[in-house]
Structures are given as structure tokens and as C-alpha cells.
């Protein structure tokens, strides 16, 4: 399971806009959301009918800044699978520059039953 997604940093993606700082560079919360989106894209083809996945654990190192207008490529690759539990390694790059690395864990759930417990 693997997926690669491409994003372009906009003013709405900056630390200043998402409330995680005061600079006009890619905010860590947005970068994390992009990493999770890549894990969702990677696991989607393997999900049984009526199922979805939920994020349960995240570890992310945001290593370099990205200005507005920069293209960011986010890749998620399956690292471990045990039944419903799926662990992905994630990486974000802008050209040769490594922006972030980390790990995202997702668990497959029955969507209707999950929502019914809320």
C-alpha cells in the first residue's frame, strides 16, 4: 500500500493562517493533514465495503520550512499491518529538500458502527 499526493502551499496553509505560528510558511498542522490524506489514499483500495479508517497515532518531524507557492510531494508507504491496524511511514519533500518524516497509524473500522457509538 502506497500513495503519493502533490500539494501547493497557499496562504491558507501557512502557520499564520492555521494558528500554529506567526510566519507565512507551511504550518505543521496542514503538513500533518496532508500526511494523513496520503495514508487515507494508500489504504482506501484495501478497505472492505462499509469500512473506513481512523487515525490513532502520529509521529511527525517537520524538518524544513516551505514558502507559499512551493510544491510539496507527500508519500505514505505501508510499514506494518496486523489485522485492522495499519502503520505507514510518511515523508514530505519539495524537490530534493526533505520537509518531514514520520509515522501514521490507522485502524480499519465499520463506519456505521463507529458513528453509532458516538
Phi, psi and omega in degrees: 000124179206148175211147176232127179238149180242137180225154172243127181295126176245173178301330180286346181265356187284159176303320179300317183284325184266001174081023180249017180162186184243008183257150179275056177233164181309124179279144180301320178300322179290318178300317177298317178299321178293322177296317178295322178299321178294322178293323177297317179295324181290321185274336186312311183297339183266356184283133174293158177307132178084359181256160173216182176233150178236143177284137181235341181204140180220138171225120185220131173253115178267107193264335185211154181276153178228123180281164174304136179098344181284140176274133180242130178250122182246129180238137174238132180229134178298130179247334185200136176225131176218094182064241182278346183272130179229123178249132182241142165270142180233150176212145177234136180224153170231101188062226180279352184280122176278119183268323185199153171221156178176197183217138178231129177253133178234151177236133179281131180226156170284119187300313183295315180294320179300310181293329180294338180274354183284000000 
